Amino acid sequence: MSESPTVSTDADGGLFKSIRWPRVLAILGGVLVVWIFLRLFSGILLPFVTAAGIAYFLDPAVSALHRLGLPRSLGASIALLSMIAFILLSSFLLYPLAAAQIHLLADQLPSMIARLQNFATHQISVIQSHLGPSFISDKLKQLVGNEAGTVMGFVGTALSHVLGTGFALFNILTLLIITPIVAFYLLRDWPSVIARIDSWLPRSQEAVIRGLAQEISRILNAWLRGQAICCLFLATFYAIALTIAGLNLGLVIGLTAGLLSFIPYVGTIVGAISSVVLALGQFNGIDPVLIIAGIFVIGQLLNDYVVAPRFLGDRLGLGAAWVIFALFAGAETFGFLGVMLAVPVTATLGVLTRFWLKLYLQSPLYLDPPKLHE
């Protein structure tokens, strides 16, 4: 355990004199270099960060294969090919169902738009009957009736355009090609990379830094695997339940809501709003809409009180509010790269904060009584 920073509360500025400024400046300089590096190369780092995440996730499996006698190169190949095969098989199995639902939605879109217009006009009439005709102007009522179709048509056109042309085809192809290659080399060389980094640690602080790194790794392992299980559960539950309920595009919305649930509650909220809007345009009456909404309520309750406590718990050491803030802050700063780095950075900061808080609570700055000057 490293010695805590010696501090003094003397009035002559002993507190500031005792701080090891070269070490502090070195740490701040390192943080600044990392920040500048991310800002300069954020546009090309996504495949490499993704590959590092895959390698980190698959390393226990590759290490287990290596203990059985397989070379790490062969173990890395088996693990990566198994993951790719699973993704491709899932995509091939789900694509026909998703494509059929999208085509069905496109065929029924005009009638759904008309039904939404009628629903909006009826609700405005009900509000006027209860609150008076002057509460909502006729101009607004006409606007809702006429422009709702235009808005829905624009959404449909945009969706078709996105599905037809894809998102930045070159970047996607780069991600798909570069990521597996980099992940393979990282998996193959993972022990040597860790050993090399370990050899660079200052000998006087080796045990402390290694302990902090192990704690960060433990938290990330538990959170990533627990969150993956939660997302998989929600995606499966929503997709099956919405499909049974008869919602057009229920499979696609359910899977998307589950995948987006790596941001706490965001997937459920987005999925619920999308499903309710589609249900209003598809079904007659309010009962099917309430059933659709109830599916998301039940799914989130099951995740919060059954699945998450069992597989996730409080292993990240931070509340959901901090995770949401970190993800949105990362997205605002570095885009999707920031989203991928948000949880590791947050976990690291959490471990370091708890470590320094422990040192502070054991230091003279906290424990020594104040000196009274006459």
KEKEKOL-487863 format. One record per residue (C-alpha): residue number from 1; x, y, z. Coordinates in Angstrom, 3 decimals. Example, Ala and Ser with C-alpha at 12.3 -4.5 7.8 and 13.67 -1.06 7.14 Angstrom:
{node 1,{12.300,-4.500,7.800}}
{node 2,{13.670,-1.060,7.140}}
This chain:
{node 1,{0.000,0.000,0.000}}
{node 2,{1.422,3.384,-0.901}}
{node 3,{2.012,5.950,1.753}}
{node 4,{-0.588,8.650,1.870}}
{node 5,{0.442,12.133,0.810}}
{node 6,{1.806,14.050,3.794}}
{node 7,{-0.106,17.245,4.389}}
{node 8,{0.189,20.057,6.856}}
{node 9,{-2.351,22.555,8.044}}
{node 10,{0.198,25.175,9.078}}
{node 11,{-0.645,28.699,8.129}}
{node 12,{2.646,29.068,6.201}}
{node 13,{1.335,27.066,3.272}}
{node 14,{2.607,23.656,4.356}}
{node 15,{-0.342,21.947,2.709}}
{node 16,{0.755,23.106,-0.746}}
{node 17,{4.468,22.626,-0.076}}
{node 18,{3.929,18.972,0.847}}
{node 19,{2.159,18.086,-2.408}}
{node 20,{4.416,16.236,-4.848}}
{node 21,{3.947,18.648,-7.713}}
{node 22,{6.176,16.794,-10.249}}
{node 23,{4.009,13.696,-9.855}}
{node 24,{0.806,15.733,-10.098}}
{node 25,{2.057,17.546,-13.189}}
{node 26,{3.118,14.236,-14.777}}
{node 27,{-0.366,12.789,-14.233}}
{node 28,{-2.058,15.909,-15.588}}
{node 29,{0.298,15.891,-18.565}}
{node 30,{-0.556,12.263,-19.294}}
{node 31,{-4.270,12.988,-19.128}}
{node 32,{-3.790,15.961,-21.467}}
{node 33,{-1.847,13.847,-23.969}}
{node 34,{-4.570,11.184,-23.973}}
{node 35,{-7.242,13.864,-24.433}}
{node 36,{-5.418,15.446,-27.384}}
{node 37,{-4.813,12.017,-28.932}}
{node 38,{-8.515,11.135,-28.720}}
{node 39,{-9.537,14.500,-30.169}}
{node 40,{-7.125,14.179,-33.089}}
{node 41,{-7.779,10.539,-33.991}}
{node 42,{-11.344,9.940,-32.788}}
{node 43,{-12.475,9.472,-36.395}}
{node 44,{-10.300,6.383,-36.932}}
{node 45,{-10.130,4.866,-33.440}}
{node 46,{-13.521,3.131,-33.431}}
{node 47,{-12.336,-0.171,-35.024}}
{node 48,{-9.367,-0.342,-32.660}}
{node 49,{-11.393,0.428,-29.526}}
{node 50,{-14.005,-2.109,-30.626}}
{node 51,{-11.268,-4.680,-31.207}}
{node 52,{-9.811,-3.992,-27.756}}
{node 53,{-13.247,-4.476,-26.201}}
{node 54,{-13.741,-7.768,-28.059}}
{node 55,{-10.288,-8.963,-27.029}}
{node 56,{-10.953,-8.023,-23.406}}
{node 57,{-14.299,-9.843,-23.514}}
{node 58,{-12.941,-13.016,-25.162}}
{node 59,{-9.607,-13.233,-23.336}}
{node 60,{-10.927,-15.517,-20.533}}
{node 61,{-12.174,-18.023,-23.127}}
{node 62,{-8.897,-17.906,-25.074}}
{node 63,{-6.919,-18.297,-21.839}}
{node 64,{-9.036,-21.337,-20.925}}
{node 65,{-8.323,-22.895,-24.333}}
{node 66,{-4.633,-22.129,-23.870}}
{node 67,{-4.635,-23.945,-20.514}}
{node 68,{-6.058,-26.957,-22.306}}
{node 69,{-2.980,-27.021,-24.527}}
{node 70,{-4.075,-25.014,-27.571}}
{node 71,{-1.763,-22.262,-28.845}}
{node 72,{-3.127,-18.779,-28.268}}
{node 73,{-3.226,-18.152,-32.036}}
{node 74,{-5.532,-21.145,-32.506}}
{node 75,{-7.591,-20.270,-29.433}}
{node 76,{-8.005,-16.664,-30.620}}
{node 77,{-9.095,-17.901,-34.050}}
{node 78,{-11.654,-20.297,-32.546}}
{node 79,{-13.089,-17.633,-30.224}}
{node 80,{-13.345,-14.962,-32.932}}
{node 81,{-14.785,-17.325,-35.534}}
{node 82,{-17.341,-18.590,-33.021}}
{node 83,{-18.437,-15.047,-32.226}}
{node 84,{-18.644,-14.088,-35.914}}
{node 85,{-20.563,-17.286,-36.720}}
{node 86,{-23.055,-16.565,-33.930}}
{node 87,{-23.620,-13.001,-35.158}}
{node 88,{-24.019,-14.095,-38.785}}
{node 89,{-26.345,-16.969,-37.894}}
{node 90,{-28.522,-14.690,-35.768}}
{node 91,{-28.617,-12.108,-38.562}}
{node 92,{-29.556,-14.687,-41.206}}
{node 93,{-32.300,-16.109,-38.997}}
{node 94,{-33.765,-12.733,-38.063}}
{node 95,{-33.385,-10.937,-41.386}}
{node 96,{-36.328,-12.605,-43.184}}
{node 97,{-38.658,-11.893,-40.259}}
{node 98,{-37.463,-8.289,-39.935}}
{node 99,{-37.708,-7.708,-43.703}}
{node 100,{-41.235,-9.143,-43.787}}
{node 101,{-42.314,-6.853,-40.941}}
{node 102,{-40.793,-3.812,-42.646}}
{node 103,{-42.581,-4.575,-45.919}}
{node 104,{-45.841,-5.133,-44.028}}
{node 105,{-45.403,-1.791,-42.292}}
{node 106,{-44.740,-0.077,-45.642}}
{node 107,{-47.941,-1.574,-47.108}}
{node 108,{-50.044,-0.536,-44.111}}
{node 109,{-48.446,2.883,-43.625}}
{node 110,{-51.179,4.916,-45.458}}
{node 111,{-53.984,3.375,-43.396}}
{node 112,{-51.947,3.813,-40.194}}
{node 113,{-51.410,7.498,-40.999}}
{node 114,{-55.122,7.992,-41.580}}
{node 115,{-55.926,6.227,-38.301}}
{node 116,{-53.430,8.405,-36.422}}
{node 117,{-54.978,11.519,-37.931}}
{node 118,{-58.437,10.422,-36.846}}
{node 119,{-57.169,9.578,-33.356}}
{node 120,{-55.458,12.966,-32.959}}
{node 121,{-58.515,14.845,-34.244}}
{node 122,{-60.815,12.889,-31.929}}
{node 123,{-58.615,13.554,-28.889}}
{node 124,{-58.543,17.268,-29.668}}
{node 125,{-62.344,17.249,-29.918}}
{node 126,{-62.602,15.501,-26.537}}
{node 127,{-60.307,18.087,-24.962}}
{node 128,{-62.368,20.909,-26.480}}
{node 129,{-65.591,19.392,-25.172}}
{node 130,{-64.200,19.304,-21.625}}
{node 131,{-62.174,22.518,-21.548}}
{node 132,{-64.067,24.669,-24.001}}
{node 133,{-63.703,25.294,-27.723}}
{node 134,{-61.332,28.198,-27.171}}
{node 135,{-58.745,26.007,-25.385}}
{node 136,{-57.454,24.595,-28.686}}
{node 137,{-57.784,26.724,-31.778}}
{node 138,{-59.279,25.375,-34.987}}
{node 139,{-56.039,26.254,-36.749}}
{node 140,{-54.077,23.902,-34.497}}
{node 141,{-56.689,21.194,-34.989}}
{node 142,{-56.423,21.570,-38.760}}
{node 143,{-52.635,21.567,-38.526}}
{node 144,{-52.608,18.292,-36.610}}
{node 145,{-55.002,16.690,-39.053}}
{node 146,{-53.198,17.812,-42.204}}
{node 147,{-49.543,17.737,-41.178}}
{node 148,{-49.518,14.451,-39.277}}
{node 149,{-49.588,12.594,-42.556}}
{node 150,{-46.713,14.677,-43.893}}
{node 151,{-44.612,13.977,-40.811}}
{node 152,{-45.314,10.247,-40.880}}
{node 153,{-44.616,10.156,-44.597}}
{node 154,{-41.280,11.875,-44.013}}
{node 155,{-40.397,9.345,-41.300}}
{node 156,{-41.285,6.483,-43.610}}
{node 157,{-39.220,7.939,-46.451}}
{node 158,{-36.253,8.521,-44.160}}
{node 159,{-36.485,4.984,-42.806}}
{node 160,{-36.562,3.541,-46.319}}
{node 161,{-33.589,5.707,-47.296}}
{node 162,{-31.582,4.570,-44.274}}
{node 163,{-32.394,0.920,-44.868}}
{node 164,{-31.592,1.245,-48.553}}
{node 165,{-28.327,3.166,-48.461}}
{node 166,{-26.932,2.290,-45.022}}
{node 167,{-24.908,4.383,-42.613}}
{node 168,{-21.547,5.523,-43.981}}
{node 169,{-20.888,2.352,-45.958}}
{node 170,{-17.131,2.858,-46.056}}
{node 171,{-16.882,3.251,-42.269}}
{node 172,{-19.013,0.166,-41.707}}
{node 173,{-16.885,-1.914,-44.088}}
{node 174,{-13.743,-0.627,-42.388}}
{node 175,{-15.172,-1.559,-38.993}}
{node 176,{-16.129,-5.043,-40.183}}
{node 177,{-12.759,-5.727,-41.814}}
{node 178,{-10.254,-4.059,-39.481}}
{node 179,{-11.888,-4.965,-36.165}}
{node 180,{-11.551,-8.793,-36.410}}
{node 181,{-7.928,-8.508,-37.590}}
{node 182,{-6.896,-6.198,-34.746}}
{node 183,{-8.908,-8.267,-32.245}}
{node 184,{-7.064,-11.426,-33.334}}
{node 185,{-3.620,-9.895,-32.792}}
{node 186,{-4.665,-8.419,-29.447}}
{node 187,{-6.041,-11.776,-28.284}}
{node 188,{-2.928,-13.586,-29.433}}
{node 189,{-0.545,-11.140,-27.728}}
{node 190,{-2.698,-10.240,-24.707}}
{node 191,{-0.487,-11.868,-22.005}}
{node 192,{2.691,-10.336,-23.449}}
{node 193,{1.027,-6.907,-23.702}}
{node 194,{-0.069,-7.097,-20.058}}
{node 195,{3.381,-8.314,-19.001}}
{node 196,{5.064,-5.473,-20.889}}
{node 197,{2.814,-2.853,-19.262}}
{node 198,{3.411,-4.494,-15.877}}
{node 199,{7.184,-4.196,-16.380}}
{node 200,{6.831,-0.440,-16.797}}
{node 201,{5.223,0.074,-13.377}}
{node 202,{7.320,1.943,-10.799}}
{node 203,{8.621,-0.669,-8.399}}
{node 204,{7.729,1.347,-5.305}}
{node 205,{4.064,1.579,-6.352}}
{node 206,{3.810,-1.740,-8.210}}
{node 207,{1.504,-3.504,-5.751}}
{node 208,{-0.849,-0.538,-5.423}}
{node 209,{-1.191,0.038,-9.174}}
{node 210,{-1.638,-3.667,-9.861}}
{node 211,{-4.318,-3.877,-7.187}}
{node 212,{-6.176,-0.890,-8.637}}
{node 213,{-5.932,-2.378,-12.148}}
{node 214,{-7.309,-5.699,-10.920}}
{node 215,{-10.207,-3.928,-9.199}}
{node 216,{-11.014,-1.977,-12.373}}
{node 217,{-10.827,-5.185,-14.416}}
{node 218,{-13.100,-7.015,-11.978}}
{node 219,{-15.700,-4.259,-12.128}}
{node 220,{-15.598,-4.025,-15.934}}
{node 221,{-15.833,-7.799,-16.338}}
{node 222,{-18.821,-8.036,-14.031}}
{node 223,{-20.593,-5.020,-15.532}}
{node 224,{-20.032,-5.934,-19.185}}
{node 225,{-21.176,-9.510,-18.790}}
{node 226,{-24.084,-8.570,-16.531}}
{node 227,{-25.211,-5.779,-18.852}}
{node 228,{-24.944,-8.097,-21.858}}
{node 229,{-27.234,-10.587,-20.117}}
{node 230,{-29.728,-7.821,-19.264}}
{node 231,{-29.754,-6.526,-22.854}}
{node 232,{-30.187,-10.052,-24.222}}
{node 233,{-33.076,-10.708,-21.845}}
{node 234,{-34.852,-7.457,-22.701}}
{node 235,{-34.328,-7.903,-26.449}}
{node 236,{-35.722,-11.449,-26.324}}
{node 237,{-38.644,-10.533,-24.071}}
{node 238,{-39.678,-7.445,-26.018}}
{node 239,{-39.306,-9.106,-29.429}}
{node 240,{-41.357,-12.178,-28.463}}
{node 241,{-43.999,-10.266,-26.505}}
{node 242,{-44.533,-7.580,-29.159}}
{node 243,{-44.704,-10.206,-31.912}}
{node 244,{-47.292,-12.216,-29.966}}
{node 245,{-49.252,-9.000,-29.380}}
{node 246,{-49.420,-8.610,-33.174}}
{node 247,{-47.548,-5.313,-33.461}}
{node 248,{-46.149,-4.644,-36.905}}
{node 249,{-42.392,-4.238,-36.650}}
{node 250,{-42.585,-5.692,-33.140}}
{node 251,{-39.551,-7.917,-33.708}}
{node 252,{-37.373,-5.046,-34.928}}
{node 253,{-38.492,-2.654,-32.194}}
{node 254,{-38.080,-5.298,-29.491}}
{node 255,{-34.542,-6.186,-30.539}}
{node 256,{-33.585,-2.522,-30.915}}
{node 257,{-35.018,-1.639,-27.501}}
{node 258,{-33.084,-4.484,-25.910}}
{node 259,{-29.797,-3.490,-27.543}}
{node 260,{-30.280,0.157,-26.548}}
{node 261,{-30.774,-0.929,-22.945}}
{node 262,{-27.023,-0.810,-22.344}}
{node 263,{-27.969,2.799,-21.534}}
{node 264,{-30.241,2.255,-18.504}}
{node 265,{-33.943,2.842,-19.288}}
{node 266,{-33.236,4.471,-22.669}}
{node 267,{-34.010,1.319,-24.650}}
{node 268,{-37.278,0.771,-22.825}}
{node 269,{-38.384,4.397,-23.242}}
{node 270,{-37.513,4.537,-26.951}}
{node 271,{-39.126,1.168,-27.587}}
{node 272,{-42.258,2.046,-25.632}}
{node 273,{-42.801,5.358,-27.431}}
{node 274,{-42.220,3.803,-30.854}}
{node 275,{-44.485,0.846,-30.124}}
{node 276,{-47.309,2.964,-28.723}}
{node 277,{-47.236,5.260,-31.765}}
{node 278,{-47.323,2.273,-34.117}}
{node 279,{-50.079,0.628,-32.068}}
{node 280,{-52.223,3.773,-32.269}}
{node 281,{-51.927,3.660,-36.034}}
{node 282,{-52.444,-0.088,-36.343}}
{node 283,{-55.164,-1.070,-33.865}}
{node 284,{-58.697,0.125,-33.277}}
{node 285,{-59.425,0.899,-29.665}}
{node 286,{-57.223,1.639,-26.697}}
{node 287,{-56.924,-1.880,-25.221}}
{node 288,{-54.191,-3.134,-27.614}}
{node 289,{-52.237,0.065,-26.996}}
{node 290,{-52.400,-0.511,-23.242}}
{node 291,{-51.198,-4.083,-23.749}}
{node 292,{-48.221,-2.837,-25.771}}
{node 293,{-47.358,-0.290,-23.085}}
{node 294,{-47.770,-2.940,-20.387}}
{node 295,{-45.222,-5.167,-22.120}}
{node 296,{-42.521,-2.545,-21.615}}
{node 297,{-43.555,-1.933,-18.007}}
{node 298,{-43.392,-5.655,-17.220}}
{node 299,{-40.096,-6.080,-19.070}}
{node 300,{-38.424,-3.230,-17.207}}
{node 301,{-39.744,-4.454,-13.838}}
{node 302,{-38.472,-7.983,-14.502}}
{node 303,{-35.091,-6.574,-15.500}}
{node 304,{-34.845,-4.260,-12.479}}
{node 305,{-35.995,-6.711,-9.800}}
{node 306,{-35.089,-10.172,-11.157}}
{node 307,{-32.417,-10.155,-13.871}}
{node 308,{-30.247,-7.146,-12.962}}
{node 309,{-29.890,-7.962,-9.229}}
{node 310,{-28.889,-11.519,-10.127}}
{node 311,{-26.358,-10.808,-12.876}}
{node 312,{-25.413,-7.150,-12.435}}
{node 313,{-26.153,-5.824,-8.979}}
{node 314,{-23.997,-2.872,-7.945}}
{node 315,{-20.843,-4.252,-9.516}}
{node 316,{-19.957,-1.052,-11.296}}
{node 317,{-19.906,0.815,-8.006}}
{node 318,{-21.860,3.699,-9.538}}
{node 319,{-25.542,4.465,-9.751}}
{node 320,{-27.539,4.345,-12.968}}
{node 321,{-27.627,8.157,-13.045}}
{node 322,{-23.819,8.313,-13.230}}
{node 323,{-23.743,5.685,-15.987}}
{node 324,{-26.322,7.614,-18.027}}
{node 325,{-24.388,10.861,-17.520}}
{node 326,{-21.106,9.226,-18.527}}
{node 327,{-22.600,7.722,-21.693}}
{node 328,{-24.175,10.985,-22.803}}
{node 329,{-21.070,12.977,-21.894}}
{node 330,{-18.945,10.556,-23.904}}
{node 331,{-21.305,10.798,-26.863}}
{node 332,{-21.243,14.587,-26.727}}
{node 333,{-17.443,14.700,-26.533}}
{node 334,{-16.249,11.918,-28.842}}
{node 335,{-19.402,10.582,-30.514}}
{node 336,{-19.896,6.812,-30.614}}
{node 337,{-16.257,6.340,-29.596}}
{node 338,{-17.058,8.248,-26.407}}
{node 339,{-20.027,5.951,-25.743}}
{node 340,{-17.747,2.922,-25.947}}
{node 341,{-15.140,4.501,-23.660}}
{node 342,{-17.630,5.943,-21.164}}
{node 343,{-18.088,2.890,-18.938}}
{node 344,{-14.375,1.928,-18.713}}
{node 345,{-13.424,5.529,-17.941}}
{node 346,{-16.211,5.846,-15.385}}
{node 347,{-15.231,2.592,-13.697}}
{node 348,{-11.590,3.713,-13.586}}
{node 349,{-12.466,7.089,-12.109}}
{node 350,{-14.732,5.406,-9.571}}
{node 351,{-11.969,3.071,-8.378}}
{node 352,{-9.418,5.897,-8.204}}
{node 353,{-11.852,8.155,-6.368}}
{node 354,{-12.611,5.508,-3.748}}
{node 355,{-8.877,4.820,-3.374}}
{node 356,{-7.961,8.465,-2.813}}
{node 357,{-10.946,8.950,-0.515}}
{node 358,{-9.678,6.058,1.595}}
{node 359,{-6.229,7.659,1.731}}
{node 360,{-7.770,10.997,2.668}}
{node 361,{-9.816,9.472,5.495}}
{node 362,{-6.601,7.928,6.870}}
{node 363,{-4.458,11.042,6.432}}
{node 364,{-3.534,13.676,9.038}}
{node 365,{-5.465,16.234,6.993}}
{node 366,{-8.692,14.441,8.019}}
{node 367,{-7.711,12.865,11.344}}
{node 368,{-5.676,15.596,13.102}}
{node 369,{-7.691,18.037,15.200}}
{node 370,{-7.477,21.693,14.226}}
{node 371,{-4.718,23.697,15.799}}
{node 372,{-5.932,26.552,17.914}}
{node 373,{-3.846,29.699,17.756}}
{node 374,{-4.027,32.107,20.598}}
